[in-house]
Amino acid sequence: MYRITRGGGVSAPRATYAPSPEDKQHLKVENEGSCALWLIVGTDGRPHDIKVARTLGPELDEKAVGAVKNWRWEPAKKDGQPVASEINVEVSFR
């Protein structure tokens, strides 16, 4: 598995499908901002091992994780071959 940094001969994964989480107005919460998530993008382009790195509270964290579980990526590549990679993503609530 690769941690994506600049250089190193590994291309970063690219999101190909990233729908937004449920609108916060439906959640009855007042927080807004970004929830940071750490995850692994597998060679299949699916997210694995999603963890909250910066919280906005349990309800929004749950919505962020739920949304990202449905995201899909073109996986990272090394020497033209798909490789698993560790990345951070931010899910914004406004």
URJO-V682523 format. One record per residue. RES is the residue in one small letter. PHI is phi in degrees with one decimal (NA if undefined). Layout:
# URJO-V682523
res=RES phi=PHI
res=RES phi=PHI
This chain:
# URJO-V682523
res=m phi=NA
res=y phi=-118.3
res=r phi=-93.1
res=i phi=-77.7
res=t phi=-135.3
res=r phi=-66.0
res=g phi=77.9
res=g phi=80.9
res=g phi=74.0
res=v phi=-115.4
res=s phi=-79.1
res=a phi=-75.5
res=p phi=-67.5
res=r phi=-126.2
res=a phi=-64.3
res=t phi=-111.5
res=y phi=-150.4
res=a phi=-142.8
res=p phi=-67.7
res=s phi=-72.5
res=p phi=-70.1
res=e phi=-52.3
res=d phi=-57.1
res=k phi=-63.5
res=q phi=-61.7
res=h phi=-83.0
res=l phi=-96.3
res=k phi=58.5
res=v phi=-126.6
res=e phi=-108.8
res=n phi=-68.4
res=e phi=-143.6
res=g phi=145.4
res=s phi=-122.5
res=c phi=-99.3
res=a phi=-94.2
res=l phi=-122.1
res=w phi=-107.9
res=l phi=-158.1
res=i phi=-111.6
res=v phi=-94.2
res=g phi=-75.2
res=t phi=-64.7
res=d phi=-87.9
res=g phi=81.3
res=r phi=-102.6
res=p phi=-78.3
res=h phi=-136.0
res=d phi=52.4
res=i phi=-73.4
res=k phi=-133.8
res=v phi=-80.3
res=a phi=-99.6
res=r phi=-141.0
res=t phi=-91.9
res=l phi=-119.0
res=g phi=113.2
res=p phi=-54.8
res=e phi=-67.7
res=l phi=-71.8
res=d phi=-59.2
res=e phi=-62.0
res=k phi=-66.1
res=a phi=-64.6
res=v phi=-62.2
res=g phi=-60.4
res=a phi=-66.7
res=v phi=-67.4
res=k phi=-59.1
res=n phi=-92.2
res=w phi=-69.7
res=r phi=-132.5
res=w phi=-129.1
res=e phi=-82.5
res=p phi=-64.8
res=a phi=-61.4
res=k phi=-134.1
res=k phi=-128.2
res=d phi=53.3
res=g phi=80.6
res=q phi=-106.6
res=p phi=-62.8
res=v phi=-135.5
res=a phi=-71.0
res=s phi=-143.3
res=e phi=-98.8
res=i phi=-138.8
res=n phi=-114.6
res=v phi=-131.7
res=e phi=-116.4
res=v phi=-114.5
res=s phi=-96.6
res=f phi=-120.7
res=r phi=-129.4
